[in-house]
Amino acid sequence: MAKRPKPEEIVAKLRQADVLISQGQSVAEAIRAIGVTEVTYYRWRKEYGGLKSNQVRRMKDLETENARLRKAIADLTLDKLILQEAAQGNF
């Protein structure tokens, strides 16, 4: 299985495809030239289209931080529920 490209590499490939298309190549030819499937190209375009590589890096960092904070909230909520039940004598 091929390794998954980094977000910065994806943005670079999308830019490369844009250049090829602007030079008159068809979208299908540009997609072949960057070495991905049409499905992958359009998925990347949807997720990363219009972003610069530093913005992609920042977005991924924020998504990671968000996931960490969500887990912390879930853990704290569970702790609070356990303490509430213990205080009510339900154990």
C-alpha positions in Angstrom: 0.0 0.0 0.0 1.4 3.4 -0.9 2.1 5.9 1.8 -0.4 8.7 2.3 0.9 12.0 1.1 1.3 14.9 3.6 -1.1 17.8 3.3 1.7 20.0 1.9 2.4 17.5 -0.8 -1.3 17.3 -1.7 -1.5 21.1 -2.1 1.6 21.0 -4.3 0.0 18.4 -6.5 -3.2 20.4 -6.8 -1.2 23.5 -7.7 0.7 21.4 -10.3 -2.6 20.2 -11.8 -3.9 23.9 -11.9 -0.8 24.9 -13.8 -1.2 22.1 -16.3 -4.9 22.9 -16.8 -4.1 26.6 -17.3 -1.6 25.5 -20.0 -4.4 23.9 -21.9 -4.3 20.3 -20.8 -7.7 18.7 -20.0 -8.5 18.0 -16.4 -8.2 14.3 -17.0 -4.7 14.7 -18.5 -3.6 16.9 -15.6 -5.0 14.3 -13.1 -3.0 11.6 -14.8 0.1 13.8 -14.8 0.0 14.2 -11.1 -0.4 10.5 -10.6 -3.7 10.2 -8.8 -7.2 8.9 -9.5 -10.0 11.2 -10.5 -11.8 10.4 -7.2 -8.7 11.3 -5.2 -8.2 14.6 -7.1 -11.8 15.8 -6.5 -11.6 14.7 -2.8 -8.4 16.6 -2.4 -9.8 19.6 -4.3 -12.8 19.6 -1.9 -10.7 19.3 1.2 -7.6 21.4 0.3 -8.6 23.5 -2.7 -7.7 27.2 -2.3 -5.4 26.6 0.7 -1.7 27.4 0.9 0.5 24.8 2.4 1.1 26.8 5.7 -2.7 27.1 6.0 -3.1 23.3 5.6 -0.5 22.7 8.2 -2.3 25.0 10.6 -5.6 23.4 9.8 -4.3 19.9 10.6 -2.7 21.2 13.8 -6.1 22.7 14.9 -7.9 19.5 14.0 -5.4 17.5 16.2 -5.9 20.0 19.1 -9.6 19.8 18.7 -9.6 16.0 18.9 -7.4 16.2 22.1 -9.8 18.7 23.7 -12.9 16.7 22.8 -11.3 13.7 24.5 -10.5 15.7 27.6 -14.0 17.0 27.8 -15.5 13.5 27.4 -13.2 12.2 30.2 -14.1 15.1 32.5 -17.8 14.7 31.8 -17.6 11.0 32.7 -15.6 11.8 35.9 -18.3 14.4 36.9 -21.1 11.9 36.3 -19.4 9.3 38.4 -18.8 11.8 41.3 -22.5 12.9 41.1 -23.7 9.3 41.3 -21.3 8.6 44.2 -22.5 11.7 46.0 -26.1 10.5 45.7 -25.2 7.1 47.1 -26.0 5.2 44.0 -22.9 3.0 44.2 
